């Protein structure tokens, strides 16, 4: 079984559509939504899906994903962003590839719901099996036993998705599946696609050469549509 863990914070605008899509997938799975303190209608919406398990956690993706993993029953953990759609038969594809016991985990590549040349270029880079080009919105999946062995995500405010890949690859191989998840381009649209792309590359590059995640976090804006609408309403 696959445990699909979705950390949320003010995701009322996306979560219903993502849950409907995810529940329609084939395979044996459970969905666990972990709230980090939403102050919009996110959890009321999640509550309208009785099949979905929920829990509350300290704010922060690393804390939320660890909390979801702690209650997960699946042999494989799939960490899914609340604005990201898995491809058709994705769960069956994960189960098939993870039958290879030498694999510790893997991910999909990334596609966007918005057309722009830099986003198409980004999609191409995301097909490369490297921690430099593999992030949390690619739907990272990890063998549950390996996740426990490495003690899950470190409590970082940023770059937790890259950091865990370093430790995962000491335990087994990491695979990049030739199928794309589709995610919202909202942060690129908000900041400007080219500007956001080069900021991402710059920050990931600094992290890889030794800058701390916490020192880099101040240059990266957390953004979701619900929070943005709230800012506009009160601005």
N, C-alpha and C positions, 0 to 999 in steps of 0.2 A: 504494500500500500504506500501511496505517496501522501505526505502531509504538506498541504499548500499553506504557507504562512504569509499573511498579508499585514504588514504594519501600516497603521493609518493615523493621520492627524489632520482633521478638517478636510476630509475627502468626500463631502456630500455630493459634489458635482459629478464624481466619477464612479464611486464605489458600487452603486446599484448595477450599472451596466457591466462592470468588470465581474461582479459576482454572478450575474445571469449567464454571462459567457462562460465563466469557469465551471459553473455547475452543469453546463451542457456538454462538457468534455467526456470522452470515453475513458474508462479505466476505474480502478479502485482507488479512491482518494477521500480525504477529509480536508475541509477548509477551516483554518483558524485565523480570525481577524483579531489583531492586537492593537488596542487603542492606546495612544500616548497622551490622552487628555484633550480630546476634541471638544470644542465649544460650539460646534454647529450641529447639524442633524445627522452626522455620519453614523453614529451608533443606533439611532432610531431606525435609520434605513437598514443597517445590518440586521437589526432585530426583526425585520420583516422577512428574513430568510431563515426559517427554523432549522434548516440543514446545517447552518454555519455555526461553528463554535466561536466563542469570544472570550477575551480576557483583557484586563487592564494592566498597564505596565508604566513604569517610569518613561518619560518622554525620551526619544532618541531611537533611531532605527536599530542600533546594536542591542540596546536593552529590550526593545520590543520583539525583535527576532529571537533573541535568547529565551524570552518568556514564552513565545509561541512554541519553540522547540521543546521546552520543558514539559509541555502538555501534549506533545505530538505522539501519535501511535505508529506512524509510518516508518518503514525501513529507509525511506528516502525523504529528505526535507527539501522542499522547493520554496524558495523565497521570492515572492512576487510583489512588485510595487502596485499600489492601488490604482494606478492609471495605465496599467499594462495588460495586454491581451495575449494569451498563449496561442500558438498555432494549433490548427486542427490535428487531433491525434497526438498531441505533444506528450501527454502522460504515458501513452503506450510506447512512444519513442524513447522516453527516459527509461522506462522499465527495461526495454530491450537492450539499450546500451549499457545500463548499469548491471546487467547480468554478468558482465565482465568484472570479476572481483578485483582486478588490478586498478580499477577506476575509483578515485576518491570522490569525484564530483565532476561538474561541468556547467555549461550554460548554453543558451541560444545566442544568436546574433541579434542586432537591434535594427528595427525599422521604425519610421515615424508616421504619424497621422497628418503630416504637413509636408508639402513639397517645397524644397529649396536645394540648390546644388550642394551647399555645404553639408546638408543633412544626408544627401545621397552619398557624399564622400565619407561621412561619418559611418554610415551603414557598411560601406566597404571595409573600413578599418576594423569595425566590430566583428568581422568574420575571422580576424587573426586571433589565433589561440595564444594570447599573451595577457598578463595582468595589466599591461599598459593600455590595452584596448578592451578590457572586460570589466564591466561595472555591475552594480546591483540591479539596475533596470534591465539587464539582459536575462533576468530570471535564473539566478544561480541555484543549482541543486547539489546536494551534498549527502553522501551516505550517512545515515543517522549515527551509526557506530563510530564513524570517523569524526563527526561533529562533536560527539561526547568526548572522544579521546583528546581532541585538541582544545576542549573546553569552550567551544563556540566562538562567537564574535567577541573581540576585545571591546571594552567599553569606551570606544572612540566616538567623538562627535562628528567625524568625517573620515573618509577613506577606509571605513571598516570592511567594505566589499573588496578592496584591493589587498588589504593586510591579510585577510583570512586565506586568500589564495596562496600566499607565501607558505603558510603552515600546511594547507591542504596538500600541496605538491610534494611535501616531505613524506606524506602518508600514502600517496598513490598518484596515478595520472589524472589529469584534468582534461576533459574533452569539450570541444566547441562543436555543438550540433549544427548541421547545415540547414537550419530552419530559423526563421526570424520571428521574434515577438514584436508586437506593434505597441509603441508607447506614445504618450502625449508629448508633443513638441512644445508644450506651454512655456517652459522656461527659456527655450530658444526664441520663441515668438516674443516673449516679454522683454528679454534682454537684447535681442537681435541675434540671428543665427550665427553670423560670422564671429561676433564678439564673444558669444557664449562658447562656441567651439574652441577658439584659441585660449580662452580662460581655462576651460577644462583641460586642454592639453598641457598648458603651462603649469597648472597646479599638480596634475598627476606626475609631470616630469620632476617637479621639485620634490614631491613625496618619494619618488623612486631614488633620488640622489641623497635622501637623508633628512629632509625637512620634516618636522613633526606634523601629524595630522591636525592637532589642535591649533598650531600656529597658522596653518593654512586655512582653517575653517572660516576665519573672519573675512576672507576674500570671496567666500561662496555664499550666495543668498539662498536661504530656504524659501521655496515658493510653491504655493498651491493655489488653485483657482478660488477655493472657498475663502482663504485668508485674503487673497487679493480683492475679492468682491467686498469683503468686510472693510478693508482699507479704503476702497473707493467710496463706500457708503459713509464712512466717518471722516473722510479726508476733506 
